[in-house]
Amino acid sequence: MTDDFLNSYQLCPREAVQHFRAERLDADGLLRAIVTHPAWWVPAQNDPTGIARIGIQARENGTRVLEAWSERELMPGDMQAQAVAIAGFVLFSRVHTYGIHRVTLNHDTPESLFYLSDQFSLLAAWGAVGSVETALVDPELVGDPFGVLHGFNAWHVLVRAGVQQGEPGDIVLAPDANDRELAAVFTAPDACRHFERSMQLAGVLDEVTVQTVDGSALFGQLQYAGLDGVVFNPLTPLPVRALRAEALAKILAAPPWRFTSAVH
């Protein structure tokens, strides 16, 4: 069986579409490849103040469409001159704000793909995942990384069996060469599943359940758990980041970002 998470982390959007259509990648893997792409090219239009804005295509039937291409060279020639590149997590986390009915990706290519308005919540949810993972890896790109971590409402953790959803539980710790007690916390279900499989294969994980918690609940619980800190996305292909326990208070003190939806 292929590892969809590992594949999606390595594939560019066009390759991900090919793998998805060949049933070598699941829907979550496809969405991860789309929202983590570093540069989607979109047509731009100057507003009356001269600031470039995303250009929306208006169809004769009134449908408003956002078109984006994963490579500039794939765009129609007349659009390339004024095109702008936008990171996937930025473009898709704000999809509800564009006043559109459809998103079309890589139009007029064999890997063309579209999402309708009833699927925008899913795009925005994975955009939120991309925002959080960016905050962990390159904090300057999001401006207020602690606020992003605080505001995210779909942190995934593994807890010992028997703990009820939403109740404080015995959160599974990440393996650590220095014997530190670090809570294992994940940005998305695919990362959590990857960790769980790795721990089970190593024979070091008892029966557990997955819980999805918001930032306030998670970091509030961990702040008083007596642990050494938290590690994000351990044993996954994603960059692993750890924070000392003292940083938890800083996260909780930061004004939380507001995300439109979450991946469960």
C-alpha positions, 0 to 999 in steps of 0.5 A: 500500500502506498503512503499517500502522505509521503507521496503528497509531500513530494509531488507537485500539483500536476503530478498529484492529479496524475497520481489521484486519477490513477488511484495512487493518492487519496483526496487528502493527499491531493489537497495537501499537494495543492495547498502546500504548492509555494507559487500559484500563478493568478491573473492580476488586475490593478484597482483604482489605487494602482494596487494589483488584485486577483483577477476574477473571470466573469462568464456570460452566465454570471459565474465568477471563476478564479483561475490559477496555474501551478507554473507561469508558463502554463498560463495563456500568453496574454495573462502572463505579463500581469500574473502574480504568484501566491502561496497555496496556503494564502490563496486557498485559506481565503477562498471564501472572500473572493466572491466566486463560484468556482476555482479552476486549476491548470485550465487547458492542461491534461491535469486541469481540476476544478472545485465548486463553491460547496467544496470551498470549505475543504480548500479553506480547511487545508489552507489553514493547515498550510498556514499553521505548518508555515507558521512552524517552519517559517514564522516570518511569512505569517506575521503572528505565528503564535496567534496562528497556532492559538487560533487553529481549531483542528490540532490532532493528538493521540490519547490513551484509549478510554478518554472521551472526546473533548476531555483532558486525556493522556496525550501520547508523547513523542520518542525523544533521544534525550528522554524529554517528555514532549507531547506529540501534536499534529497539524493534520490527520495525515500526519497523525496517521503516519505517526501512529503507523510508525509507532505501531510498527515499532511496537511501542504504541498501545491502543489509542484514539485520535482527538481533534482539539482547538488551540486554546484547549490544547495549549491550555491543557499542556501548559499545566501537564508538567511536560518539557514541551511539545513537538509538532509532526514527529516521525513524519516527512514534514519538518519537525518543530519543538517548543519548550513548555515556557512557550505555551503561555506565549501562544495562549497570550497571542490573539488567535487567528480566525480560520474559516474551517478545519480538517477533521 
